[in-house]
Every structure is written in structure tokens, then in C-alpha cells.
Amino acid sequence: MSDKLGDFIRAHRERVTPGECGLPVSGRRRTPGLRREELAQLCEVSPTWLTWLEQGRPVSASGKMLARLAEALRLSTAERAYLFKLADKLDPSAEQDTPVESGEEFAAIVAAIAVPAYILDRSWNAVAWNEAAAHLFAGWLSDATADVPKQPNLLRFMFCAPQARKLIVDWNERAKRLVAEFRADCGKHADRDPLADLIVELQRASKDFRQYWQAQDVVEREGGLRRFKHPLHGALRFNQTTFYFARRRDLKLVMLY
């Protein structure tokens, strides 16, 4: 574990009073906030383990353990997310706590954008798109529906639809990079359904996807020039940019302008 994690835990331990946690307060206290022994008691761990964690020693901390720590320290949503980020662990409550917006809200967002725009979930299903995106992505969004489970998937289109190789200029280069970006998006969720099923399906359906996935390449999502050879409008050029939702990191808004 890192020193940054230990410093963060110690700083927040010193901000919480025993009374806030339902612990008795007796006599004078030399340290502000909770003692290590008190926090250890609340988290059901040994004081030695907590001491080592604060000191940045290489101790193991599970997601459930960190969740108890976050609750005992009375961390806010942002502070809790930061704790798990420092520990490089998945928050077991993150998926359950994710707010659920309606499809109408997503549709309203993209409809307000003049340029081609669409929203992808973690599996790269398009959950909403505007008319400009439907016109651009012939064969993917042009005749699609946003109804679950029929949402159009970008990777299925890229690797399984013949139209993709005609529409996307420099298909091989773009396809390889898409898989590397997808792996980065998946992270530790790649072994969970529905992602796991999607990855197996694509490896069976496309030798190109299988080759790129097995290469283990990982890159951050990038913007930049995107070129298309549209069946009706011919050569088209756009700059692409991606925005992530503040409270829904599993969703991203992609715009081409």
C-alpha cells in the first residue's frame, strides 16, 4: 500500500470524533479524532494491521475491508471513491450506488447537440444517439433501436458488420486501437458479465478482434481526426472528443465535430 493511502486514512481518522461513531469518551485525549485502536475496533481489524496500513507497509486490504474503513471514517462519496482509487481496489458498492438515469434523459442530451453524438455504456452499447449520428453511422445507428437488449454495440459493428470496413477509413488501425481502448475501459470488469460474454462472443466471431484482444494492448481513449467514406456523402472528416459523466463513469459521450 502507498504512503498516500496511509496519509489519507490518518488525516480522516483525526477528523472523526469518538462521539460521532458511538464510542464512549473518557479523560483527556492527546490525539485529535479517533485513536488507531478505536478505528481498528470499528473496522474489526487489529491495531497492528491498521498501523501498518497507515505507514504504507505492504499489507493486503480487501474491498470489503476498505468499505468498512470508509464507513467508519464517515467518508463522502468523493472521498470514498478516492480511497478505493488510492488502494487500487473496486468498491463493492459502486455498481449498486450508481444512479439510474432514464433513456429519455440520455436522448434529450444528445438531441441538444448539433453534431453527431452518441452515448456508450461500459460494454460499448449505444444507449442514445442523435439524428446526425444515425446519418453518419450507416449500418450501425441508422436502423437501430435503443431498447434493451437490442442496443447497437460499437464493437459488434466494427468487427462483425461488413459495412464498417467500408465506412471507417484506415479500418485496421482504428480497429486495433479501439480494442486497446476497450481493454482500458473494461479494467477489472472484464471477467464479469455482460462484458465477459461479449468478449467471448467477439473472439469467436472475429479473428481480428481475437488477435487484437490477445495482444494485451492498453491505451487511453484519445480524440483527433476521424475519417469516413460514407455511402451517400462520400469522404467525410470529423474531430472526435469524448466526455465522461461525473457520476456515471461507466458512460461516455462521444461527439464528432
C-alpha positions as CSV (number, residue, x, y, z in Angstrom):
1,M,0.0,0.0,0.0
2,S,1.2,3.5,-0.7
3,D,2.1,6.3,1.7
4,K,-0.6,8.4,0.0
5,L,-3.2,5.9,1.2
6,G,-1.8,5.9,4.7
7,D,-1.7,9.7,4.8
8,F,-5.3,9.9,3.6
9,I,-6.6,7.4,6.2
10,R,-4.7,9.1,9.1
11,A,-5.9,12.6,8.1
12,H,-9.5,11.4,8.1
13,R,-9.1,9.4,11.3
14,E,-8.0,12.5,13.0
15,R,-11.1,14.4,11.9
16,V,-13.7,11.9,13.3
17,T,-14.6,12.1,17.0
18,P,-15.4,9.0,19.1
19,G,-18.8,10.5,19.8
20,E,-19.7,10.6,16.1
21,C,-19.0,6.9,15.9
22,G,-20.9,6.0,19.1
23,L,-17.8,5.3,21.2
24,P,-17.5,6.5,24.8
25,V,-15.3,9.4,25.6
26,S,-13.4,9.4,28.9
27,G,-10.5,11.5,30.2
28,R,-8.1,13.8,28.3
29,R,-7.1,12.8,24.8
30,R,-3.6,13.5,23.4
31,T,-4.6,12.9,19.8
32,P,-7.4,14.6,17.8
33,G,-10.1,12.4,16.4
34,L,-10.1,8.6,16.7
35,R,-7.2,6.6,18.1
36,R,-5.9,3.8,15.9
37,E,-7.3,1.2,18.4
38,E,-10.7,2.8,18.2
39,L,-10.8,2.8,14.4
40,A,-9.5,-0.8,14.4
41,Q,-12.3,-1.8,16.7
42,L,-14.9,-0.2,14.4
43,C,-13.4,-1.9,11.3
44,E,-13.0,-5.3,13.1
45,V,-9.2,-5.5,12.4
46,S,-6.1,-5.5,14.6
47,P,-4.5,-2.2,15.6
48,T,-1.2,-3.5,14.2
49,W,-2.7,-4.0,10.8
50,L,-4.1,-0.5,10.7
51,T,-0.8,0.9,11.9
52,W,1.0,-0.8,9.0
53,L,-1.6,0.4,6.6
54,E,-1.1,4.0,7.7
55,Q,2.6,3.6,7.4
56,G,2.4,2.4,3.8
57,R,3.6,-1.1,4.5
58,P,2.7,-3.9,2.0
59,V,-0.4,-5.2,3.8
60,S,-3.4,-6.7,2.0
61,A,-6.7,-4.7,2.1
62,S,-9.8,-6.2,0.6
63,G,-12.7,-4.3,-0.9
64,K,-14.9,-5.2,2.0
65,M,-12.3,-4.1,4.5
66,L,-11.9,-0.7,2.7
67,A,-15.7,-0.4,2.7
68,R,-15.8,-0.8,6.5
69,L,-13.0,1.7,6.8
70,A,-14.8,4.3,4.6
71,E,-18.0,3.9,6.7
72,A,-16.1,4.2,10.0
73,L,-14.3,7.4,8.7
74,R,-17.7,8.7,7.5
75,L,-16.2,9.5,4.1
76,S,-18.3,11.3,1.5
77,T,-19.0,9.8,-1.9
78,A,-16.0,11.5,-3.5
79,E,-13.7,10.7,-0.5
80,R,-14.8,7.0,-0.6
81,A,-14.0,6.8,-4.4
82,Y,-10.6,8.4,-3.8
83,L,-9.9,5.9,-1.0
84,F,-10.5,3.0,-3.4
85,K,-8.6,4.6,-6.1
86,L,-5.5,5.0,-3.9
87,A,-5.8,1.3,-2.9
88,D,-6.4,0.3,-6.5
89,K,-9.5,-1.7,-5.5
90,L,-13.0,-1.9,-6.7
91,D,-15.7,-0.5,-4.4
92,P,-18.2,-3.4,-3.8
93,S,-21.0,-0.9,-3.5
94,A,-20.1,1.2,-6.6
95,E,-22.3,-0.6,-9.0
96,Q,-25.3,-0.7,-6.6
97,D,-24.9,3.0,-5.8
98,T,-24.8,4.1,-9.5
99,P,-27.7,6.4,-10.2
100,V,-30.0,5.2,-12.9
101,E,-31.0,7.9,-15.4
102,S,-33.8,7.2,-17.9
103,G,-33.4,6.6,-21.6
104,E,-35.4,9.8,-22.1
105,E,-32.7,11.9,-20.3
106,F,-29.9,10.4,-22.4
107,A,-31.9,11.0,-25.6
108,A,-32.5,14.6,-24.6
109,I,-28.8,15.2,-24.0
110,V,-27.7,14.0,-27.5
111,A,-30.7,15.7,-29.2
112,A,-29.5,19.0,-27.9
113,I,-26.1,18.6,-29.7
114,A,-26.0,19.7,-33.3
115,V,-23.1,17.5,-34.4
116,P,-23.1,13.7,-34.5
117,A,-23.1,12.4,-30.8
118,Y,-23.8,9.2,-29.0
119,I,-23.5,7.7,-25.5
120,L,-21.8,4.4,-24.8
121,D,-22.0,2.2,-21.7
122,R,-19.2,0.1,-20.3
123,S,-20.0,-2.7,-22.9
124,W,-19.9,-0.1,-25.6
125,N,-23.6,-0.4,-26.3
126,A,-25.1,2.8,-27.7
127,V,-27.7,3.9,-25.2
128,A,-28.6,7.1,-27.0
129,W,-27.6,8.9,-30.2
130,N,-28.9,11.9,-32.2
131,E,-30.1,12.0,-35.8
132,A,-26.8,13.3,-37.1
133,A,-25.0,10.2,-35.6
134,A,-27.6,8.0,-37.2
135,H,-27.0,9.5,-40.6
136,L,-23.2,9.2,-40.2
137,F,-23.0,5.6,-38.9
138,A,-24.9,3.9,-41.7
139,G,-25.3,0.2,-40.8
140,W,-24.8,0.8,-37.1
141,L,-27.1,3.5,-35.8
142,S,-29.1,4.2,-38.9
143,D,-31.7,1.5,-38.3
144,A,-31.0,0.7,-34.6
145,T,-33.2,0.9,-31.5
146,A,-32.1,2.0,-28.0
147,D,-34.4,-0.7,-26.4
148,V,-32.6,-3.2,-24.2
149,P,-31.3,-5.8,-25.1
150,K,-31.2,-4.7,-28.8
151,Q,-28.9,-1.7,-28.2
152,P,-26.4,-1.4,-31.0
153,N,-22.9,-2.3,-29.9
154,L,-19.9,-0.4,-31.4
155,L,-17.6,-3.4,-31.3
156,R,-20.1,-5.8,-32.9
157,F,-20.5,-3.3,-35.7
158,M,-16.7,-2.7,-36.1
159,F,-15.8,-6.4,-36.2
160,C,-18.9,-8.2,-37.4
161,A,-20.6,-5.8,-39.9
162,P,-19.2,-5.7,-43.5
163,Q,-20.3,-2.0,-43.7
164,A,-17.8,-1.0,-41.0
165,R,-14.8,-1.8,-43.2
166,K,-16.3,0.3,-46.0
167,L,-17.3,3.2,-43.7
168,I,-14.2,3.5,-41.5
169,V,-11.1,4.8,-43.3
170,D,-7.9,3.0,-42.1
171,W,-10.1,0.3,-40.6
172,N,-7.2,-1.9,-39.4
173,E,-5.5,0.9,-37.5
174,R,-8.8,2.1,-35.9
175,A,-10.0,-1.4,-35.0
176,K,-6.7,-2.2,-33.3
177,R,-6.8,1.0,-31.3
178,L,-10.5,0.5,-30.4
179,V,-9.7,-2.9,-28.8
180,A,-6.9,-1.4,-26.8
181,E,-9.2,1.5,-25.6
182,F,-11.9,-1.1,-24.8
183,R,-9.5,-3.1,-22.6
184,A,-8.6,0.1,-20.7
185,D,-12.3,0.8,-20.2
186,C,-13.0,-2.7,-19.0
187,G,-10.3,-2.8,-16.4
188,K,-11.2,-5.3,-13.7
189,H,-14.7,-5.7,-15.0
190,A,-13.6,-7.8,-18.0
191,D,-14.2,-11.0,-16.1
192,R,-17.8,-10.0,-15.2
193,D,-20.9,-10.4,-17.2
194,P,-22.1,-8.9,-19.5
195,L,-18.5,-7.9,-20.5
196,A,-17.1,-11.4,-20.2
197,D,-19.8,-12.8,-22.5
198,L,-19.3,-10.0,-25.1
199,I,-15.5,-10.6,-25.2
200,V,-16.0,-14.4,-25.7
201,E,-18.6,-13.7,-28.4
202,L,-16.4,-11.3,-30.3
203,Q,-13.3,-13.6,-30.1
204,R,-15.4,-16.4,-31.7
205,A,-16.9,-14.1,-34.3
206,S,-13.8,-12.2,-35.4
207,K,-10.3,-13.4,-35.8
208,D,-9.2,-9.7,-35.9
209,F,-10.8,-9.0,-32.6
210,R,-9.3,-12.2,-31.1
211,Q,-5.8,-11.2,-32.4
212,Y,-6.1,-7.6,-31.0
213,W,-7.5,-8.7,-27.7
214,Q,-4.9,-11.3,-27.1
215,A,-2.2,-8.7,-27.8
216,Q,-3.0,-7.2,-24.4
217,D,-2.5,-3.6,-25.7
218,V,-4.0,-0.9,-23.4
219,V,-4.3,2.8,-24.4
220,E,-6.3,5.7,-23.1
221,R,-9.1,6.9,-25.2
222,E,-8.0,9.7,-27.5
223,G,-9.6,12.3,-29.6
224,G,-8.4,13.5,-33.0
225,L,-9.2,13.1,-36.7
226,R,-11.8,10.5,-37.8
227,R,-12.2,9.8,-41.5
228,F,-15.2,8.1,-43.1
229,K,-16.2,7.0,-46.6
230,H,-20.0,7.4,-46.4
231,P,-22.1,5.5,-48.9
232,L,-24.2,8.7,-49.7
233,H,-22.0,11.6,-48.8
234,G,-18.5,10.3,-49.8
235,A,-15.4,11.3,-47.9
236,L,-16.1,12.9,-44.5
237,R,-13.7,14.2,-41.8
238,F,-14.5,14.9,-38.2
239,N,-12.6,15.6,-35.0
240,Q,-13.7,13.3,-32.2
241,T,-13.8,14.1,-28.5
242,T,-15.1,12.1,-25.5
243,F,-16.7,13.3,-22.2
244,Y,-17.3,11.1,-19.2
245,F,-20.3,11.6,-16.9
246,A,-19.4,12.9,-13.5
247,R,-21.5,10.4,-11.6
248,R,-21.6,7.6,-14.2
249,R,-18.0,6.7,-15.1
250,D,-19.4,3.7,-17.0
251,L,-20.9,6.1,-19.5
252,K,-19.2,8.3,-22.1
253,L,-20.5,10.9,-24.5
254,V,-18.7,10.8,-27.9
255,M,-19.0,13.8,-30.2
256,L,-17.7,14.3,-33.8
257,Y,-17.5,17.9,-35.0
